[in-house]
Amino acid sequence: MRLLITGGAGSLGSNIIENIGDEYEAIVVLDNFATGKRESLPPRNNVEIVEGSVVDADLVNKVFSSLQPTHVIHSAASYKDPNNWVEDSQTNVIGSINVVRAAEAHAVTRLVNFQTALCYGRPTQVPIPVTHALQPFTSYGISKTAGEAFVLNSQVPSVSLRLANVTGPRLAIGPIPAFYKRLKAGEGCSVSTTVRDFIDMTDFISMLKLALKSDAPIGIFNVSTGEGHTISEIFRLVADHLGMPDAQPVAINPPGADDVAEVVLDPTATTQVFGWSAMVSFEETINKMLHWYDAYGITDVFSHLQEKK
Ligand SMILES: NC(=O)c1ccc[n+]([C@@H]2O[C@H](COP(=O)([O-])OP(=O)(O)OC[C@H]3O[C@@H](n4cnc5c(N)ncnc54)[C@H](O)[C@@H]3O)[C@@H](O)[C@H]2O)c1
């Protein structure tokens, strides 16, 4: 089996290679390092890194021709500047089209796409079932929703995994790294009143392995614990972990104009089809993350929100 992983130097991509890289005879990572880092990739003899963009159709075709992948994980995504609609559209829409067209031409047996819960917009039902209407309203959400539609309407046997906040090594987005970095630097933290679902990397990887099987069902699946937790709970766990039990947020803010009050995905249909469910508790998920930051530190923290928390 040969694997192409777009955006493979990112948080999910690098963890995927670390965890299942041995199952493939050859892996190519195609990444422009917009948010990923070359040094995140574990050194492996079977991994080749191609620096470039999924927007470059010639490059995408060249990579497919030389690797002849049996499997594709489409993890590349643009989100870091919420005002850069053009870059988001190029990477998340045109880039996705380039990848699925090449996958069609090379008879790929399985493509796994990753989707943001922002595709559901402001949900009318929580936990959000996979059948909920799509009503994205941010550049990231809109462009990823279009990209996913191209993937699912292609000739390639495809699975789109709609993800909760996947928590694990090198996580550089969201409240956990933001609070850890700020509290450690003696800076104040604003906490929003929002609710999110968090899933441990090992649970995400166990679902991905099922989705990559060539005879597994295709379609769209929510990947989540189905449990919502407040951002205040995260703040408390981070502060306690850092030995700051008296720390308090400097402000408690309602969700910003481009944020969503409650995002909790309902994994029931995924469990019914794959027999999969998340095994790691919320507390253990966050604690594992914080111990990882203790050991390896944090560099960048990204956000797809306009208003920084
Ligand atoms: N991590 C999560 O919890 C989560 C939740 C929902 C959805 N997702 C989706 O999962 C995927 C991976 O997310 P992540 O958390 O690893 O983010 P990430 O930013 O760490 O990884 C994305 C990677 O894509 C690369 N990239 C960006 N533009 C590119 C381009 N034009 N060509 C090639 N590479 C490009 C980046 O450099 C980066 O390495 C994304 O599609 C994201 O939308 C992730």
The ligand as an ORCA input file, in Angstrom:
! r2SCAN-3c Opt
* xyz 0 1
  N      -7.175     19.033     14.360
  C      -8.482     19.102     14.524
  O      -8.994     18.992     15.650
  C      -9.371     19.266     13.339
  C     -10.742     19.476     13.561
  C     -11.570     19.603     12.445
  C     -11.041     19.491     11.177
  N      -9.699     19.314     11.015
  C      -9.190     19.186      9.641
  O      -8.121     18.260      9.664
  C      -7.117     18.638      8.744
  C      -5.777     18.767      9.441
  O      -5.873     19.708     10.481
  P      -4.673     19.965     11.483
  O      -5.279     20.219     12.804
  O      -3.641     18.915     11.317
  O      -4.157     21.367     10.942
  P      -2.680     21.787     10.568
  O      -2.704     23.237     10.264
  O      -1.751     21.332     11.639
  O      -2.420     20.937      9.252
  C      -2.796     21.381      7.963
  C      -1.593     21.208      7.073
  O      -1.932     21.634      5.744
  C      -0.817     22.356      5.236
  N      -1.278     23.198      4.136
  C      -1.997     24.351      4.201
  N      -2.230     24.823      2.970
  C      -1.682     23.928      2.097
  C      -1.576     23.867      0.695
  N      -2.115     24.806     -0.098
  N      -0.933     22.811      0.135
  C      -0.355     21.846      0.926
  N      -0.407     21.869      2.257
  C      -1.075     22.894      2.841
  C      -0.266     23.105      6.425
  O       1.058     23.560      6.275
  C      -0.398     22.046      7.518
  O       0.749     21.237      7.601
  C      -7.612     19.931      8.102
  O      -8.248     19.595      6.905
  C      -8.608     20.483      9.093
  O      -9.593     21.248      8.450
  C      -8.858     19.218     12.067
*
